[in-house]
Amino acid sequence: MANVFWLLSKLDLRSLIDILLVAGMVYGVLIMVQGTQAVQLLRGVILMALAVSLFGSIAELTAFNWLLRSMGQALLVVVAIILQPELRRAFDRLGRAGGLALWSGPREVQLDRVVSEIATACHRLSEQRHGALIVIERETGLQDYVETGVTLDGLVVAPLLQTIFYPGTALHDGAVVIRGSHIVAAGCVLPLAETIVSESHLGTRHRAAVGVTEQTDAIVVVVSEETGIISMARNGRIVRHLDERRLSTLLQALLRPRRDGRRDQDAERQRTSSGGGSSSRERS
């Protein structure tokens, strides 16, 4: 206890600023990875490192402190490898910070039109049992996936989406990527989910939808080729058994910017209140 009071007595303005800067950096990292699957792991690593370092300093364990300093750099490399998808997503968000919102001001009219066209296309594809995989870009850039497909530059309209996913066409097996009000690419290849979907009958399209939403903040709409069921995936979670109205409501809630920054929470409440769909969460 005497050592603690001694440390506190040595604090000056410079030391206080130093501590606040470190605390601010840690808090910023936690905010950037908020909502990802690895946030609990990162919090645990930080808390453990702080506790062990504090214990070693107070107890004046020379050999233990040397071991901690030697392992520090190796531990950072291990954490960076484990959190690679989350770090990539976080830095992408940081690079886009301060940019214009995807749907803002007069563009809200475009949002209504795009959502309506997507919902209409999915409804028609569902009736015809034509499989579809539609990826809607948000803050995280999807250029890596766009480059795996065929570049397009067409307005989002239901007939075009139906044509792309018509069985037998060259691009019907891949994913469509939508950026703003345009279809930027078709026939794109998406990463499959690293874990197994809890509902075993879900196929490759659903695994790809979950996979890309585990690594980005994209929204993915899936139409099952076998059953015609419309599903939507985000944040590694898939919601199934949607109809045209429920799909439109969810997309509106997720894509329209909120002043309080709570789009996802509002969308979840909207889904619950509308009684829409069942959801499944993949387990690591």
URZIVEN-V708469 format. One line per field, one symbol per residue. ss: DSSP state (H for helix, E for strand, L for the rest). phi: phi as a letter, one per 30 degrees, with the letter a starting at -180 (. if undefined). burial: I if it has 9 or more other ideal C-beta (glycine too) atoms within 8 Angstrom, else O. Layout:
BEGIN
ss: ???
phi: ???
burial: ???
END
This chain:
BEGIN
ss: LHHHHHHHHLLLHHHHHHHHHHHHHHHHHHHHLLLLLLHHHHHHHHHHHHHHHHHHHHHLLHHHHHHHHHHHHHHHHHHHHHLHHHHHHHHHHHHHLLLLLLLLLLHHHHHHHHHHHHHHHHHHHHHHLLLEEEEELLLLLLHHHHLLLEEEEEELLHHHHHHHLLLLLLLLLLEEEEELLEEEEEEELLLLLLLLLLLLLLLHHHHHHHHHHHHLLLEEEEELLLLLLEEEEELLEEEEEELHHHHHHHHHHHHLLLLLLLHHHHHHHHHHHLLLLEEEELLL
phi: .ddddddddddbdddddeddddddddddddddcdjcdcdddddddddddddddddddddhdddddddddddeddddddddddcedddddddddddcdiddddbbhdddddeedddddddddddddddchcdbbcccdcdddcdededdccdbabddbeedddddcdejddcddcccccbicbdcabidccddedccddcdddcdedddddddddcbcdcbcbcdddcidcbbcahicccchccdddddddddddcddcdcicddddddddddddicicbbcdcd
burial: OOOOOOOOOOOOOOIIOOOOOOOOOIOOIIOIIOOIOIIOIIIOIIOOIOOIIOIIOOOOOOOIIOOIOOOOOOIOOOIIOOIOIIIIIIIIIOOIOOOOOIIOOOIIOIIIIIIIIIIIIIIIIIOOIIIIIIIIIIOIOIOOIIOOIOOOOOOIOIOIIIOIIIOOIOIIOIIIIIOOOIIIIIIIOIOOIOOOIOOOOIIOIIIIIIIIIIIIIIIIIIIIOOOIIIIIIIOIIIIIOIOIOIIIIIIIIIIIOOOOOOIIOIIOOIIOOOOIIOOIOIOO
END
